[in-house]
Amino acid sequence: MPKSTLVALTLCSTLLFFTAIGQGKGPSVETSLRLDSLMTAADFKSCGLNKLSAEEMSHLNAWLQSFAVRLATTASAPEEPNATDVIESQVAGDFNGWD
């Protein structure tokens, strides 16, 4: 499969994931994400997914599921601020206080 096709498939699947989240179909471990159920037939064909074999489609759906779970897990775990982070800055010109 050409690299440009893989890039297009990756972009399509990423967009589909965010569309699914926006429609309240966020991923869960119990739910299987399938591209053919997330896309219209026209979108499916325009992304070239109709050219994939059943095995290739199965692998792509499995990848989409694992990507969605990783993304949802990452998005739901807020990053703790690092207490050792220091912000330094300089004021250009003269500074005569806050008043």
Phi and psi in radians as a Rosetta constraint file:
Dihedral C 1 N 2 CA 2 C 2 CIRCULARHARMONIC -1.122 0.35
Dihedral N 2 CA 2 C 2 N 3 CIRCULARHARMONIC 2.646 0.35
Dihedral C 2 N 3 CA 3 C 3 CIRCULARHARMONIC -1.038 0.35
Dihedral N 3 CA 3 C 3 N 4 CIRCULARHARMONIC -0.675 0.35
Dihedral C 3 N 4 CA 4 C 4 CIRCULARHARMONIC -1.098 0.35
Dihedral N 4 CA 4 C 4 N 5 CIRCULARHARMONIC -0.591 0.35
Dihedral C 4 N 5 CA 5 C 5 CIRCULARHARMONIC -1.202 0.35
Dihedral N 5 CA 5 C 5 N 6 CIRCULARHARMONIC -0.723 0.35
Dihedral C 5 N 6 CA 6 C 6 CIRCULARHARMONIC -1.111 0.35
Dihedral N 6 CA 6 C 6 N 7 CIRCULARHARMONIC -0.710 0.35
Dihedral C 6 N 7 CA 7 C 7 CIRCULARHARMONIC -1.103 0.35
Dihedral N 7 CA 7 C 7 N 8 CIRCULARHARMONIC -0.767 0.35
Dihedral C 7 N 8 CA 8 C 8 CIRCULARHARMONIC -1.099 0.35
Dihedral N 8 CA 8 C 8 N 9 CIRCULARHARMONIC -0.729 0.35
Dihedral C 8 N 9 CA 9 C 9 CIRCULARHARMONIC -1.121 0.35
Dihedral N 9 CA 9 C 9 N 10 CIRCULARHARMONIC -0.706 0.35
Dihedral C 9 N 10 CA 10 C 10 CIRCULARHARMONIC -1.103 0.35
Dihedral N 10 CA 10 C 10 N 11 CIRCULARHARMONIC -0.794 0.35
Dihedral C 10 N 11 CA 11 C 11 CIRCULARHARMONIC -1.107 0.35
Dihedral N 11 CA 11 C 11 N 12 CIRCULARHARMONIC -0.771 0.35
Dihedral C 11 N 12 CA 12 C 12 CIRCULARHARMONIC -1.068 0.35
Dihedral N 12 CA 12 C 12 N 13 CIRCULARHARMONIC -0.788 0.35
Dihedral C 12 N 13 CA 13 C 13 CIRCULARHARMONIC -1.188 0.35
Dihedral N 13 CA 13 C 13 N 14 CIRCULARHARMONIC -0.630 0.35
Dihedral C 13 N 14 CA 14 C 14 CIRCULARHARMONIC -1.138 0.35
Dihedral N 14 CA 14 C 14 N 15 CIRCULARHARMONIC -0.774 0.35
Dihedral C 14 N 15 CA 15 C 15 CIRCULARHARMONIC -1.096 0.35
Dihedral N 15 CA 15 C 15 N 16 CIRCULARHARMONIC -0.692 0.35
Dihedral C 15 N 16 CA 16 C 16 CIRCULARHARMONIC -1.110 0.35
Dihedral N 16 CA 16 C 16 N 17 CIRCULARHARMONIC -0.670 0.35
Dihedral C 16 N 17 CA 17 C 17 CIRCULARHARMONIC -1.064 0.35
Dihedral N 17 CA 17 C 17 N 18 CIRCULARHARMONIC -0.838 0.35
Dihedral C 17 N 18 CA 18 C 18 CIRCULARHARMONIC -1.174 0.35
Dihedral N 18 CA 18 C 18 N 19 CIRCULARHARMONIC -0.564 0.35
Dihedral C 18 N 19 CA 19 C 19 CIRCULARHARMONIC -1.141 0.35
Dihedral N 19 CA 19 C 19 N 20 CIRCULARHARMONIC -0.740 0.35
Dihedral C 19 N 20 CA 20 C 20 CIRCULARHARMONIC -1.106 0.35
Dihedral N 20 CA 20 C 20 N 21 CIRCULARHARMONIC -0.711 0.35
Dihedral C 20 N 21 CA 21 C 21 CIRCULARHARMONIC -1.103 0.35
Dihedral N 21 CA 21 C 21 N 22 CIRCULARHARMONIC -0.751 0.35
Dihedral C 21 N 22 CA 22 C 22 CIRCULARHARMONIC -1.115 0.35
Dihedral N 22 CA 22 C 22 N 23 CIRCULARHARMONIC -0.434 0.35
Dihedral C 22 N 23 CA 23 C 23 CIRCULARHARMONIC -1.676 0.35
Dihedral N 23 CA 23 C 23 N 24 CIRCULARHARMONIC 0.217 0.35
Dihedral C 23 N 24 CA 24 C 24 CIRCULARHARMONIC 1.342 0.35
Dihedral N 24 CA 24 C 24 N 25 CIRCULARHARMONIC 0.316 0.35
Dihedral C 24 N 25 CA 25 C 25 CIRCULARHARMONIC -1.868 0.35
Dihedral N 25 CA 25 C 25 N 26 CIRCULARHARMONIC 0.713 0.35
Dihedral C 25 N 26 CA 26 C 26 CIRCULARHARMONIC -0.961 0.35
Dihedral N 26 CA 26 C 26 N 27 CIRCULARHARMONIC 2.630 0.35
Dihedral C 26 N 27 CA 27 C 27 CIRCULARHARMONIC -1.254 0.35
Dihedral N 27 CA 27 C 27 N 28 CIRCULARHARMONIC 2.580 0.35
Dihedral C 27 N 28 CA 28 C 28 CIRCULARHARMONIC -2.460 0.35
Dihedral N 28 CA 28 C 28 N 29 CIRCULARHARMONIC 2.884 0.35
Dihedral C 28 N 29 CA 29 C 29 CIRCULARHARMONIC -1.151 0.35
Dihedral N 29 CA 29 C 29 N 30 CIRCULARHARMONIC -0.566 0.35
Dihedral C 29 N 30 CA 30 C 30 CIRCULARHARMONIC -1.337 0.35
Dihedral N 30 CA 30 C 30 N 31 CIRCULARHARMONIC -0.434 0.35
Dihedral C 30 N 31 CA 31 C 31 CIRCULARHARMONIC -1.651 0.35
Dihedral N 31 CA 31 C 31 N 32 CIRCULARHARMONIC 2.347 0.35
Dihedral C 31 N 32 CA 32 C 32 CIRCULARHARMONIC -1.725 0.35
Dihedral N 32 CA 32 C 32 N 33 CIRCULARHARMONIC 2.108 0.35
Dihedral C 32 N 33 CA 33 C 33 CIRCULARHARMONIC -1.434 0.35
Dihedral N 33 CA 33 C 33 N 34 CIRCULARHARMONIC 2.258 0.35
Dihedral C 33 N 34 CA 34 C 34 CIRCULARHARMONIC -2.245 0.35
Dihedral N 34 CA 34 C 34 N 35 CIRCULARHARMONIC 2.281 0.35
Dihedral C 34 N 35 CA 35 C 35 CIRCULARHARMONIC -1.053 0.35
Dihedral N 35 CA 35 C 35 N 36 CIRCULARHARMONIC -0.669 0.35
Dihedral C 35 N 36 CA 36 C 36 CIRCULARHARMONIC -1.189 0.35
Dihedral N 36 CA 36 C 36 N 37 CIRCULARHARMONIC -0.360 0.35
Dihedral C 36 N 37 CA 37 C 37 CIRCULARHARMONIC -1.600 0.35
Dihedral N 37 CA 37 C 37 N 38 CIRCULARHARMONIC -0.280 0.35
Dihedral C 37 N 38 CA 38 C 38 CIRCULARHARMONIC -1.614 0.35
Dihedral N 38 CA 38 C 38 N 39 CIRCULARHARMONIC -0.360 0.35
Dihedral C 38 N 39 CA 39 C 39 CIRCULARHARMONIC -1.965 0.35
Dihedral N 39 CA 39 C 39 N 40 CIRCULARHARMONIC 2.730 0.35
Dihedral C 39 N 40 CA 40 C 40 CIRCULARHARMONIC -1.315 0.35
Dihedral N 40 CA 40 C 40 N 41 CIRCULARHARMONIC 2.856 0.35
Dihedral C 40 N 41 CA 41 C 41 CIRCULARHARMONIC -1.071 0.35
Dihedral N 41 CA 41 C 41 N 42 CIRCULARHARMONIC -0.647 0.35
Dihedral C 41 N 42 CA 42 C 42 CIRCULARHARMONIC -1.157 0.35
Dihedral N 42 CA 42 C 42 N 43 CIRCULARHARMONIC -0.739 0.35
Dihedral C 42 N 43 CA 43 C 43 CIRCULARHARMONIC -1.139 0.35
Dihedral N 43 CA 43 C 43 N 44 CIRCULARHARMONIC -0.725 0.35
Dihedral C 43 N 44 CA 44 C 44 CIRCULARHARMONIC -1.012 0.35
Dihedral N 44 CA 44 C 44 N 45 CIRCULARHARMONIC -0.792 0.35
Dihedral C 44 N 45 CA 45 C 45 CIRCULARHARMONIC -1.244 0.35
Dihedral N 45 CA 45 C 45 N 46 CIRCULARHARMONIC -0.706 0.35
Dihedral C 45 N 46 CA 46 C 46 CIRCULARHARMONIC -1.177 0.35
Dihedral N 46 CA 46 C 46 N 47 CIRCULARHARMONIC -0.449 0.35
Dihedral C 46 N 47 CA 47 C 47 CIRCULARHARMONIC -1.434 0.35
Dihedral N 47 CA 47 C 47 N 48 CIRCULARHARMONIC -0.096 0.35
Dihedral C 47 N 48 CA 48 C 48 CIRCULARHARMONIC 1.402 0.35
Dihedral N 48 CA 48 C 48 N 49 CIRCULARHARMONIC 0.233 0.35
Dihedral C 48 N 49 CA 49 C 49 CIRCULARHARMONIC -1.268 0.35
Dihedral N 49 CA 49 C 49 N 50 CIRCULARHARMONIC -0.366 0.35
Dihedral C 49 N 50 CA 50 C 50 CIRCULARHARMONIC -1.170 0.35
Dihedral N 50 CA 50 C 50 N 51 CIRCULARHARMONIC -0.259 0.35
Dihedral C 50 N 51 CA 51 C 51 CIRCULARHARMONIC -1.505 0.35
Dihedral N 51 CA 51 C 51 N 52 CIRCULARHARMONIC -0.167 0.35
Dihedral C 51 N 52 CA 52 C 52 CIRCULARHARMONIC -1.376 0.35
Dihedral N 52 CA 52 C 52 N 53 CIRCULARHARMONIC 2.561 0.35
Dihedral C 52 N 53 CA 53 C 53 CIRCULARHARMONIC -1.281 0.35
Dihedral N 53 CA 53 C 53 N 54 CIRCULARHARMONIC 2.930 0.35
Dihedral C 53 N 54 CA 54 C 54 CIRCULARHARMONIC -1.045 0.35
Dihedral N 54 CA 54 C 54 N 55 CIRCULARHARMONIC -0.680 0.35
Dihedral C 54 N 55 CA 55 C 55 CIRCULARHARMONIC -1.160 0.35
Dihedral N 55 CA 55 C 55 N 56 CIRCULARHARMONIC -0.767 0.35
Dihedral C 55 N 56 CA 56 C 56 CIRCULARHARMONIC -1.108 0.35
Dihedral N 56 CA 56 C 56 N 57 CIRCULARHARMONIC -0.713 0.35
Dihedral C 56 N 57 CA 57 C 57 CIRCULARHARMONIC -1.130 0.35
Dihedral N 57 CA 57 C 57 N 58 CIRCULARHARMONIC -0.687 0.35
Dihedral C 57 N 58 CA 58 C 58 CIRCULARHARMONIC -1.086 0.35
Dihedral N 58 CA 58 C 58 N 59 CIRCULARHARMONIC -0.766 0.35
Dihedral C 58 N 59 CA 59 C 59 CIRCULARHARMONIC -1.146 0.35
Dihedral N 59 CA 59 C 59 N 60 CIRCULARHARMONIC -0.694 0.35
Dihedral C 59 N 60 CA 60 C 60 CIRCULARHARMONIC -1.143 0.35
Dihedral N 60 CA 60 C 60 N 61 CIRCULARHARMONIC -0.738 0.35
Dihedral C 60 N 61 CA 61 C 61 CIRCULARHARMONIC -1.111 0.35
Dihedral N 61 CA 61 C 61 N 62 CIRCULARHARMONIC -0.674 0.35
Dihedral C 61 N 62 CA 62 C 62 CIRCULARHARMONIC -1.136 0.35
Dihedral N 62 CA 62 C 62 N 63 CIRCULARHARMONIC -0.734 0.35
Dihedral C 62 N 63 CA 63 C 63 CIRCULARHARMONIC -1.096 0.35
Dihedral N 63 CA 63 C 63 N 64 CIRCULARHARMONIC -0.774 0.35
Dihedral C 63 N 64 CA 64 C 64 CIRCULARHARMONIC -1.038 0.35
Dihedral N 64 CA 64 C 64 N 65 CIRCULARHARMONIC -0.744 0.35
Dihedral C 64 N 65 CA 65 C 65 CIRCULARHARMONIC -1.081 0.35
Dihedral N 65 CA 65 C 65 N 66 CIRCULARHARMONIC -0.831 0.35
Dihedral C 65 N 66 CA 66 C 66 CIRCULARHARMONIC -1.180 0.35
Dihedral N 66 CA 66 C 66 N 67 CIRCULARHARMONIC -0.635 0.35
Dihedral C 66 N 67 CA 67 C 67 CIRCULARHARMONIC -1.122 0.35
Dihedral N 67 CA 67 C 67 N 68 CIRCULARHARMONIC -0.753 0.35
Dihedral C 67 N 68 CA 68 C 68 CIRCULARHARMONIC -1.112 0.35
Dihedral N 68 CA 68 C 68 N 69 CIRCULARHARMONIC -0.724 0.35
Dihedral C 68 N 69 CA 69 C 69 CIRCULARHARMONIC -1.143 0.35
Dihedral N 69 CA 69 C 69 N 70 CIRCULARHARMONIC -0.778 0.35
Dihedral C 69 N 70 CA 70 C 70 CIRCULARHARMONIC -1.083 0.35
Dihedral N 70 CA 70 C 70 N 71 CIRCULARHARMONIC -0.744 0.35
Dihedral C 70 N 71 CA 71 C 71 CIRCULARHARMONIC -1.154 0.35
Dihedral N 71 CA 71 C 71 N 72 CIRCULARHARMONIC -0.755 0.35
Dihedral C 71 N 72 CA 72 C 72 CIRCULARHARMONIC -1.151 0.35
Dihedral N 72 CA 72 C 72 N 73 CIRCULARHARMONIC -0.675 0.35
Dihedral C 72 N 73 CA 73 C 73 CIRCULARHARMONIC -1.148 0.35
Dihedral N 73 CA 73 C 73 N 74 CIRCULARHARMONIC -0.757 0.35
Dihedral C 73 N 74 CA 74 C 74 CIRCULARHARMONIC -1.155 0.35
Dihedral N 74 CA 74 C 74 N 75 CIRCULARHARMONIC -0.725 0.35
Dihedral C 74 N 75 CA 75 C 75 CIRCULARHARMONIC -1.220 0.35
Dihedral N 75 CA 75 C 75 N 76 CIRCULARHARMONIC -0.514 0.35
Dihedral C 75 N 76 CA 76 C 76 CIRCULARHARMONIC -1.510 0.35
Dihedral N 76 CA 76 C 76 N 77 CIRCULARHARMONIC -0.189 0.35
Dihedral C 76 N 77 CA 77 C 77 CIRCULARHARMONIC -1.783 0.35
Dihedral N 77 CA 77 C 77 N 78 CIRCULARHARMONIC 1.745 0.35
Dihedral C 77 N 78 CA 78 C 78 CIRCULARHARMONIC -1.167 0.35
Dihedral N 78 CA 78 C 78 N 79 CIRCULARHARMONIC 2.525 0.35
Dihedral C 78 N 79 CA 79 C 79 CIRCULARHARMONIC -1.422 0.35
Dihedral N 79 CA 79 C 79 N 80 CIRCULARHARMONIC 2.292 0.35
Dihedral C 79 N 80 CA 80 C 80 CIRCULARHARMONIC -1.325 0.35
Dihedral N 80 CA 80 C 80 N 81 CIRCULARHARMONIC 2.367 0.35
Dihedral C 80 N 81 CA 81 C 81 CIRCULARHARMONIC -1.160 0.35
Dihedral N 81 CA 81 C 81 N 82 CIRCULARHARMONIC 2.536 0.35
Dihedral C 81 N 82 CA 82 C 82 CIRCULARHARMONIC -1.564 0.35
Dihedral N 82 CA 82 C 82 N 83 CIRCULARHARMONIC 2.075 0.35
Dihedral C 82 N 83 CA 83 C 83 CIRCULARHARMONIC -1.170 0.35
Dihedral N 83 CA 83 C 83 N 84 CIRCULARHARMONIC -0.310 0.35
Dihedral C 83 N 84 CA 84 C 84 CIRCULARHARMONIC -1.558 0.35
Dihedral N 84 CA 84 C 84 N 85 CIRCULARHARMONIC -0.048 0.35
Dihedral C 84 N 85 CA 85 C 85 CIRCULARHARMONIC -1.192 0.35
Dihedral N 85 CA 85 C 85 N 86 CIRCULARHARMONIC 2.290 0.35
Dihedral C 85 N 86 CA 86 C 86 CIRCULARHARMONIC -2.107 0.35
Dihedral N 86 CA 86 C 86 N 87 CIRCULARHARMONIC 2.329 0.35
Dihedral C 86 N 87 CA 87 C 87 CIRCULARHARMONIC -1.910 0.35
Dihedral N 87 CA 87 C 87 N 88 CIRCULARHARMONIC 2.148 0.35
Dihedral C 87 N 88 CA 88 C 88 CIRCULARHARMONIC -2.066 0.35
Dihedral N 88 CA 88 C 88 N 89 CIRCULARHARMONIC 2.511 0.35
Dihedral C 88 N 89 CA 89 C 89 CIRCULARHARMONIC -2.634 0.35
Dihedral N 89 CA 89 C 89 N 90 CIRCULARHARMONIC 2.865 0.35
Dihedral C 89 N 90 CA 90 C 90 CIRCULARHARMONIC -2.267 0.35
Dihedral N 90 CA 90 C 90 N 91 CIRCULARHARMONIC 2.569 0.35
Dihedral C 90 N 91 CA 91 C 91 CIRCULARHARMONIC -1.772 0.35
Dihedral N 91 CA 91 C 91 N 92 CIRCULARHARMONIC 2.214 0.35
Dihedral C 91 N 92 CA 92 C 92 CIRCULARHARMONIC -1.325 0.35
Dihedral N 92 CA 92 C 92 N 93 CIRCULARHARMONIC 2.317 0.35
Dihedral C 92 N 93 CA 93 C 93 CIRCULARHARMONIC 1.584 0.35
Dihedral N 93 CA 93 C 93 N 94 CIRCULARHARMONIC -2.920 0.35
Dihedral C 93 N 94 CA 94 C 94 CIRCULARHARMONIC -1.494 0.35
Dihedral N 94 CA 94 C 94 N 95 CIRCULARHARMONIC 2.487 0.35
Dihedral C 94 N 95 CA 95 C 95 CIRCULARHARMONIC -2.141 0.35
Dihedral N 95 CA 95 C 95 N 96 CIRCULARHARMONIC 2.165 0.35
Dihedral C 95 N 96 CA 96 C 96 CIRCULARHARMONIC -1.983 0.35
Dihedral N 96 CA 96 C 96 N 97 CIRCULARHARMONIC 0.466 0.35
Dihedral C 96 N 97 CA 97 C 97 CIRCULARHARMONIC 1.782 0.35
Dihedral N 97 CA 97 C 97 N 98 CIRCULARHARMONIC -3.125 0.35
Dihedral C 97 N 98 CA 98 C 98 CIRCULARHARMONIC -1.558 0.35
Dihedral N 98 CA 98 C 98 N 99 CIRCULARHARMONIC -0.214 0.35
